[in-house]
């Protein structure tokens, strides 16, 4: 269960469409064909070992007929962390494999370090503030150059800022050394509908939101009251956590189907923001990519608002299949984190967890965050709401005063937040994932818009910002291909070519491959992808 945080530093002033892939065409037969290839001619290409086993996670069919099937791998029944791959084929023939594991060698599966010692080693990192008992299981850790047997140790608890944490540590089962770690979260059991309504009637209400103006919201009528549940989008619902940090909360109810009052004096106001933002994100994925919800199965998600006390963050959790939004400091300096691009950001974490599942650390973690920033931005443009026009700022509406002069992140010049990377270097993966994301955010802006200084961003944009300052290689002649083509290339690069351990070099190749599928090798779009990566120093010759 992955949790993805939209981190915010309170003290900082922290900035003609391509054809969509068919999301559900013949998935069962596509998976069967791919399994046959893995069992036969593709075995060597995927570095298959004798005791490897595979399960299909997703299957997509491209507009050019290419089939992209994503596999998870086990070895002698143990999960292989970093062993996932995407098999690409057409007309029954393998056209390529996207993967990071480069060997069919496997370790002995008898540990020399006990699980008890592994728990002690991990506990030294986590500290004493855990809840319940830590757990441990054996896995094959394949994120390095050579797969090794490891204990995956999990400690659960809460961070100081009320964020639930479920830290996973990977401890070498031979040496006791910590190989890697990343954060996940465990919450309530998914699937239970707390609305209590046995005969819901679909309805349409008005949301008087805080950041998006008066908006249309889909609801249900249950007896004589209405609830914030959207039957047209898989039963997605919005609940009130009432400042708690556990459970699913209570679904919002109302007598007249009007939600909020455009101010924080009504608790339903921010519920209207979240409900609207999630519905726009659902529609964006459906209408732009043919995707039917987060998991592409038609099921809606839960949105939880008013989480914790003065909680200035938002996150996605696979466990409860939900987005969770804190209240900030209730508009003193930080608004509740329910703005449209924030909702799109968090819901996109759910989508990426079903597809590439980019590990939330190192360069793959930066790509994970960038994917949510990019998609959250495209949702904002898609919604075309005059109260929150599309822009390349992330979370500008989070700030209670002078939104537009402050933002969480700035995609056209990431370093404007004081911490994010504009350009790639070998140390980028050592940054917090919200800062290493800058390289991919920067790439996407240049791909879509070119080396053009955006207008209308207020006093927060330096007056001396020039085209030359937007590129890392001096190439100010980059011309954008437009958002429609750029978003298709990025999404299909993530969904069809990236894997859990993809780094920036892999992201370059993934988006180039997507450009070939969508527009052809040597097309203007393909050349633009290469030029935009070059402009942020992700140059293919360097890897």
Buried (B, 14 or more C-beta within 10 A) or exposed (E): BBBBBBBBEEEEBBBEEBEBBBBBBEBEEBBEBBBEBBEEEBBEBBBBBEEBBBEBBBBBBBBEEBBBBBBBBBBBEBBBBBBBBBBBBBEEEBBBBBBBBEEBEBBEBEBEBEBEBBBBBBBEEBEEEBEEEBBBEBBBBBBEEEBBBBBBBBBBBBEEBBBBBBBBBBBBBBEBEBBBBBBBBBBBEBEEEBBEBEEBEEBEBBBBBBBBBEBEBBBBBBEEEBBBBBBEBBBBBBBBBEBBBEBBBBBBBBEEBBBBBBEBEBBBBBBBBBBBBBBBBBBBBBEBBBBBBBBBEEBBBBBBBBBBEBBBBBBBBBBBBBBBBBBBBBBEBBBBBBBBBBBBBBBBBBBBBBBBBBBBBBBBBBBBBBBBBBBBBBBBBBBEBEEBEBBBBBBBBBBBEEBBBBBBBBBBBBBBBEBBBBBBEEEBBEBBBBBBBBBBBBBBBBBBBBBBBBEEBEEBBEEEBEBEBBBBEEBBEBEBBBBBBBBBBBBBBBBBBBBBBBBBBBBBBBBBBBBBBBBEEEBEBBBBBBBBBBBBBBBEEEE
